[in-house]
Amino acid sequence: MDAIVAEKITKQFKETVALKEVSFQVRAHELFGFIGPDGAGKTTLFRLIASLMLPNSGSLKVLGLDPVTEFKALRKKLGYMPGRFSLYQDLTVEENLDFYATIFGTTIEENYDLIKDIYSHIEPFKTRPAGKLSGGMKQKLALSCALIHKPELLILDEPTTGVDAVSRKEFWQMLKNLQKQGITVVVSTPYMDEAALCDRVALIQKGSLLSVDTPENIINSFKTELYGLRSVDMYNLLIQLKAYAFCENAHLFGQYIHASFKGELNRNDLLNYLKTKGIEDVEITGIKPGIEDCFMQLMVSNETLETV
């Protein structure tokens, strides 16, 4: 049985359409990621899955239950970690964890083995108020509280936003360990590099899914040759590339501009064009696309279809 089955889910707030006929499945015991920028619809979708909102149309099944009519039974099986730190900041670490355990009719001792690898990092500070924890420690406490009742499905809304690189790496290793214990994990993130850590990902933009597949398959589906370009004046280079008639897509990526072109790239034509714009000594290198490049290409293709 799939952990989540969504069919043509639409959610609208007055004139704003947050989700547009979104359909996908999450398999049981899968680590599934929703990848997209702020405002893409990730939080709205997670609130629908967690039975905190009602869809305008479409159908949704979570762990075989309807979040609209069977929300009481569903919530006992869910662990939900919202994007913002939402625990009681004036309560201590231990008091917060004990409170959430009590709500779900369990104790810290009963399910300690499940949270041990996570909670052990912050247990030495169990008497500290939650509001005085660092970002990484708050993250671990929130995850411990979401897990204390041993949920079947764990929903994490951008859990690594604003967290340092070391803590991000540790957190994803924790998610992998939870998956091995039979928990289905659904996570959202604006960080494209985290997509490679998921079994499958859904690329989402402006409330629509652009692609749902394994990270490897998404990268392999990149349709054109990709090039990295660099010059002294990177800002002007980006502007002129976007104005170039044969440029399909161009975006800044670290020290290079990643660009794809319509048909086979004519390097001499491109260099001559850039020279007329006052840009010389341009380095052009063929590169392998990543998830972000695929996302940008799919986004451009989707916008083109919408304007047709």
DOMARDREN-969928 format. One record per residue (C-alpha): y, z, x; residue in one letter; residue number from 1; chain. Coordinates in nm, 3 decimals, m for minus. Last residue first. Layout:
N
- north/up/east/marpa/gumar/vexkol
- Y/Z/X/a/NUM/A
...
***
This chain:
308
- north/up/east/marpa/gumar/vexkol
- 2.880/m2.565/0.088/v/308/A
- 3.088/m2.260/0.182/t/307/A
- 2.801/m2.014/0.139/e/306/A
- 2.569/m2.232/0.348/l/305/A
- 2.814/m2.230/0.638/t/304/A
- 2.847/m1.851/0.617/e/303/A
- 2.468/m1.819/0.636/n/302/A
- 2.446/m2.049/0.938/s/301/A
- 2.722/m1.853/1.117/v/300/A
- 2.545/m1.523/1.043/m/299/A
- 2.210/m1.662/1.157/l/298/A
- 2.361/m1.772/1.487/q/297/A
- 2.535/m1.437/1.540/m/296/A
- 2.218/m1.242/1.462/f/295/A
- 2.013/m1.459/1.694/c/294/A
- 2.261/m1.397/1.976/d/293/A
- 2.251/m1.023/1.903/e/292/A
- 1.870/m1.023/1.913/i/291/A
- 1.864/m1.179/2.259/g/290/A
- 1.885/m1.538/2.379/p/289/A
- 1.757/m1.650/2.721/k/288/A
- 2.025/m1.796/2.946/i/287/A
- 2.138/m2.133/3.085/g/286/A
- 2.435/m2.085/3.317/t/285/A
- 2.787/m2.232/3.313/i/284/A
- 3.052/m2.102/3.557/e/283/A
- 3.404/m2.230/3.490/v/282/A
- 3.625/m2.289/3.793/d/281/A
- 3.904/m2.437/3.577/e/280/A
- 4.080/m2.352/3.251/i/279/A
- 4.420/m2.510/3.195/g/278/A
- 4.342/m2.653/2.852/k/277/A
- 4.295/m3.004/2.994/t/276/A
- 4.046/m2.847/3.236/k/275/A
- 3.850/m2.703/2.942/l/274/A
- 3.799/m3.051/2.800/y/273/A
- 3.696/m3.188/3.139/n/272/A
- 3.446/m2.904/3.180/l/271/A
- 3.300/m2.968/2.833/l/270/A
- 3.269/m3.343/2.889/d/269/A
- 3.110/m3.286/3.229/n/268/A
- 2.865/m3.034/3.086/r/267/A
- 2.741/m3.255/2.805/n/266/A
- 2.537/m3.002/2.608/l/265/A
- 2.252/m3.147/2.406/e/264/A
- 2.299/m3.130/2.028/g/263/A
- 2.562/m2.907/1.873/k/262/A
- 2.638/m2.629/2.118/f/261/A
- 2.550/m2.266/2.181/s/260/A
- 2.772/m2.012/2.354/a/259/A
- 2.740/m1.668/2.508/h/258/A
- 3.062/m1.564/2.683/i/257/A
- 2.985/m1.364/2.993/y/256/A
- 3.077/m1.030/3.152/q/255/A
- 2.947/m0.828/2.857/g/254/A
- 2.881/m1.056/2.559/f/253/A
- 3.184/m1.237/2.420/l/252/A
- 3.104/m1.477/2.138/h/251/A
- 3.065/m1.851/2.096/a/250/A
- 2.900/m2.057/1.821/n/249/A
- 2.837/m2.423/1.741/e/248/A
- 3.062/m2.575/2.004/c/247/A
- 3.076/m2.956/1.983/f/246/A
- 3.436/m2.983/1.861/a/245/A
- 3.573/m2.729/2.109/y/244/A
- 3.807/m2.488/1.926/a/243/A
- 3.565/m2.197/1.963/k/242/A
- 3.530/m2.282/2.332/l/241/A
- 3.909/m2.289/2.367/q/240/A
- 3.952/m1.938/2.228/i/239/A
- 3.666/m1.796/2.436/l/238/A
- 3.801/m1.953/2.755/l/237/A
- 4.149/m1.819/2.679/n/236/A
- 4.013/m1.464/2.664/y/235/A
- 3.788/m1.508/2.967/m/234/A
- 4.066/m1.615/3.203/d/233/A
- 3.892/m1.590/3.542/v/232/A
- 3.590/m1.785/3.424/s/231/A
- 3.248/m1.722/3.274/r/230/A
- 3.002/m1.905/3.055/l/229/A
- 2.649/m1.805/2.950/g/228/A
- 2.452/m2.076/2.777/y/227/A
- 2.204/m2.088/2.490/l/226/A
- 1.988/m2.387/2.400/e/225/A
- 1.936/m2.423/2.026/t/224/A
- 1.728/m2.294/1.734/k/223/A
- 1.664/m1.928/1.809/f/222/A
- 1.331/m1.872/1.631/s/221/A
- 1.173/m1.716/1.940/n/220/A
- 1.426/m1.432/1.925/i/219/A
- 1.339/m1.357/1.563/i/218/A
- 0.969/m1.377/1.640/n/217/A
- 1.000/m1.125/1.924/e/216/A
- 1.207/m0.880/1.717/p/215/A
- 0.938/m0.889/1.446/t/214/A
- 1.054/m1.037/1.117/d/213/A
- 1.310/m1.011/0.837/v/212/A
- 1.607/m1.249/0.856/s/211/A
- 1.962/m1.290/0.725/l/210/A
- 1.941/m1.017/0.461/l/209/A
- 2.252/m1.007/0.246/s/208/A
- 2.497/m0.722/0.178/g/207/A
- 2.771/m0.853/0.405/k/206/A
- 2.532/m0.877/0.702/q/205/A
- 2.174/m0.758/0.741/i/204/A
- 1.913/m0.835/1.008/l/203/A
- 1.585/m0.684/0.894/a/202/A
- 1.362/m0.558/1.172/v/201/A
- 0.993/m0.528/1.248/r/200/A
- 0.790/m0.307/1.478/d/199/A
- 1.113/m0.148/1.604/c/198/A
- 1.215/m0.081/1.966/l/197/A
- 1.352/m0.434/2.016/a/196/A
- 1.608/m0.367/1.743/a/195/A
- 1.759/m0.085/1.949/e/194/A
- 1.940/m0.339/2.169/d/193/A
- 2.129/m0.466/1.864/m/192/A
- 2.311/m0.137/1.812/y/191/A
- 2.459/m0.113/1.460/p/190/A
- 2.159/0.097/1.354/t/189/A
- 1.943/0.165/1.052/s/188/A
- 1.609/0.345/1.053/v/187/A
- 1.299/0.339/0.836/v/186/A
- 1.008/0.547/0.969/v/185/A
- 0.667/0.568/0.804/t/184/A
- 0.496/0.888/0.919/i/183/A
- 0.135/0.867/1.038/g/182/A
- 0.154/1.098/1.341/q/181/A
- 0.191/0.795/1.569/k/180/A
- 0.511/0.711/1.381/q/179/A
- 0.646/1.054/1.467/l/178/A
- 0.585/0.986/1.838/n/177/A
- 0.767/0.654/1.817/k/176/A
- 1.059/0.826/1.646/l/175/A
- 1.074/1.087/1.923/m/174/A
- 1.085/0.811/2.184/q/173/A
- 1.377/0.665/1.992/w/172/A
- 1.561/0.996/2.013/f/171/A
- 1.507/1.033/2.386/e/170/A
- 1.658/0.689/2.451/k/169/A
- 1.958/0.765/2.231/r/168/A
- 2.005/1.101/2.401/s/167/A
- 2.020/0.929/2.742/v/166/A
- 2.265/0.664/2.615/a/165/A
- 2.513/0.913/2.467/d/164/A
- 2.536/0.962/2.090/v/163/A
- 2.821/0.818/1.883/g/162/A
- 2.586/0.636/1.649/t/161/A
- 2.225/0.735/1.724/t/160/A
- 2.113/0.836/1.374/p/159/A
- 2.249/0.525/1.201/e/158/A
- 2.096/0.619/0.863/d/157/A
- 1.750/0.765/0.914/l/156/A
- 1.490/0.751/0.636/i/155/A
- 1.156/0.925/0.704/l/154/A
- 0.868/0.847/0.471/l/153/A
- 0.553/1.056/0.424/e/152/A
- 0.748/1.379/0.459/p/151/A
- 0.621/1.689/0.645/k/150/A
- 0.844/1.954/0.484/h/149/A
- 1.025/2.030/0.813/i/148/A
- 1.093/1.663/0.890/l/147/A
- 1.448/1.615/0.760/a/146/A
- 1.547/1.957/0.895/c/145/A
- 1.410/1.869/1.240/s/144/A
- 1.598/1.538/1.232/l/143/A
- 1.924/1.714/1.150/a/142/A
- 1.864/1.962/1.432/l/141/A
- 1.790/1.684/1.681/k/140/A
- 2.107/1.495/1.586/q/139/A
- 2.317/1.808/1.607/k/138/A
- 2.179/1.860/1.959/m/137/A
- 2.278/1.507/2.063/g/136/A
- 2.629/1.544/1.925/g/135/A
- 2.684/1.883/2.088/s/134/A
- 2.637/2.200/1.883/l/133/A
- 2.926/2.422/1.772/k/132/A
- 2.909/2.325/1.404/g/131/A
- 2.543/2.425/1.392/a/130/A
- 2.631/2.786/1.465/p/129/A
- 2.433/2.914/1.768/r/128/A
- 2.143/3.155/1.706/t/127/A
- 1.879/2.883/1.757/k/126/A
- 2.025/2.781/2.094/f/125/A
- 1.701/2.814/2.294/p/124/A
- 1.536/2.628/2.002/e/123/A
- 1.744/2.316/2.066/i/122/A
- 1.510/2.110/2.283/h/121/A
- 1.200/2.277/2.131/s/120/A
- 1.306/2.140/1.792/y/119/A
- 1.218/1.781/1.878/i/118/A
- 0.875/1.814/2.039/d/117/A
- 0.788/2.105/1.805/k/116/A
- 0.886/1.931/1.480/i/115/A
- 0.536/1.854/1.350/l/114/A
- 0.375/2.153/1.522/d/113/A
- 0.623/2.385/1.350/y/112/A
- 0.503/2.283/1.003/n/111/A
- 0.374/2.617/0.875/e/110/A
- 0.588/2.828/1.110/e/109/A
- 0.916/2.679/0.988/i/108/A
- 0.818/2.761/0.632/t/107/A
- 0.734/2.567/0.314/t/106/A
- 0.851/2.540/m0.045/g/105/A
- 1.074/2.235/m0.002/f/104/A
- 1.397/2.430/m0.045/i/103/A
- 1.258/2.706/0.181/t/102/A
- 1.207/2.465/0.471/a/101/A
- 1.562/2.338/0.430/y/100/A
- 1.703/2.692/0.448/f/99/A
- 1.483/2.788/0.745/d/98/A
- 1.612/2.489/0.941/l/97/A
- 1.973/2.571/0.866/n/96/A
- 1.924/2.940/0.946/e/95/A
- 1.755/2.856/1.278/e/94/A
- 2.041/2.637/1.398/v/93/A
- 2.299/2.890/1.283/t/92/A
- 2.495/2.860/0.960/l/91/A
- 2.870/2.785/0.973/d/90/A
- 2.811/2.411/1.015/q/89/A
- 2.589/2.377/0.710/y/88/A
- 2.411/2.044/0.760/l/87/A
- 2.569/1.709/0.674/s/86/A
- 2.613/1.536/1.009/f/85/A
- 2.724/1.192/0.895/r/84/A
- 2.486/0.896/0.894/g/83/A
- 2.246/1.058/0.653/p/82/A
- 1.902/1.194/0.755/m/81/A
- 1.653/1.170/0.471/y/80/A
- 1.293/1.296/0.472/g/79/A
- 1.106/1.179/0.166/l/78/A
- 0.783/1.291/m0.003/k/77/A
- 0.932/1.572/m0.212/k/76/A
- 1.216/1.336/m0.307/r/75/A
- 0.973/1.096/m0.468/l/74/A
- 0.831/1.338/m0.726/a/73/A
- 1.180/1.427/m0.849/k/72/A
- 1.299/1.065/m0.830/f/71/A
- 1.038/0.927/m1.067/e/70/A
- 1.259/0.736/m1.313/t/69/A
- 1.520/0.576/m1.085/v/68/A
- 1.344/0.602/m0.746/p/67/A
- 1.033/0.432/m0.897/d/66/A
- 0.723/0.554/m0.714/l/65/A
- 0.456/0.371/m0.513/g/64/A
- 0.576/0.522/m0.186/l/63/A
- 0.915/0.371/m0.271/v/62/A
- 0.924/0.098/m0.536/k/61/A
- 1.245/m0.089/m0.609/l/60/A
- 1.332/m0.345/m0.874/s/59/A
- 1.638/m0.563/m0.923/g/58/A
- 1.971/m0.495/m1.092/s/57/A
- 2.274/m0.267/m1.080/n/56/A
- 2.090/m0.032/m0.844/p/55/A
- 2.107/0.346/m0.902/l/54/A
- 2.218/0.584/m0.627/m/53/A
- 2.081/0.896/m0.457/l/52/A
- 1.719/0.791/m0.515/s/51/A
- 1.643/0.788/m0.137/a/50/A
- 1.579/0.413/m0.145/i/49/A
- 1.911/0.357/m0.326/l/48/A
- 2.092/0.575/m0.073/r/47/A
- 1.931/0.375/0.207/f/46/A
- 2.055/0.048/0.058/l/45/A
- 2.410/0.177/0.030/t/44/A
- 2.400/0.300/0.390/t/43/A
- 2.280/m0.038/0.523/k/42/A
- 2.525/m0.255/0.327/g/41/A
- 2.681/m0.458/0.611/a/40/A
- 2.997/m0.246/0.617/g/39/A
- 2.945/m0.132/0.975/d/38/A
- 2.749/m0.391/1.172/p/37/A
- 2.383/m0.484/1.123/g/36/A
- 2.024/m0.399/1.208/i/35/A
- 1.788/m0.247/0.954/f/34/A
- 1.485/m0.120/1.141/g/33/A
- 1.121/m0.062/1.047/f/32/A
- 0.883/0.168/1.231/l/31/A
- 0.568/0.112/1.026/e/30/A
- 0.324/0.376/0.902/h/29/A
- 0.296/0.204/0.561/a/28/A
- 0.449/m0.141/0.551/r/27/A
- 0.813/m0.197/0.460/v/26/A
- 0.873/m0.484/0.219/q/25/A
- 1.186/m0.691/0.161/f/24/A
- 1.417/m0.836/m0.108/s/23/A
- 1.797/m0.800/m0.131/v/22/A
- 1.959/m0.970/m0.431/e/21/A
- 2.314/m0.920/m0.300/k/20/A
- 2.402/m0.570/m0.179/l/19/A
- 2.752/m0.417/m0.147/a/18/A
- 2.921/m0.645/m0.401/v/17/A
- 3.279/m0.523/m0.423/t/16/A
- 3.472/m0.588/m0.744/e/15/A
- 3.374/m0.257/m0.910/k/14/A
- 3.113/m0.115/m0.673/f/13/A
- 2.812/m0.348/m0.689/q/12/A
- 2.447/m0.301/m0.598/k/11/A
- 2.187/m0.577/m0.617/t/10/A
- 1.816/m0.544/m0.536/i/9/A
- 1.629/m0.874/m0.563/k/8/A
- 1.286/m0.723/m0.507/e/7/A
- 1.235/m0.417/m0.291/a/6/A
- 0.890/m0.287/m0.194/v/5/A
- 0.879/0.024/0.024/i/4/A
- 0.581/0.212/0.171/a/3/A
- 0.350/m0.085/0.124/d/2/A
- 0.000/0.000/0.000/m/1/A
***
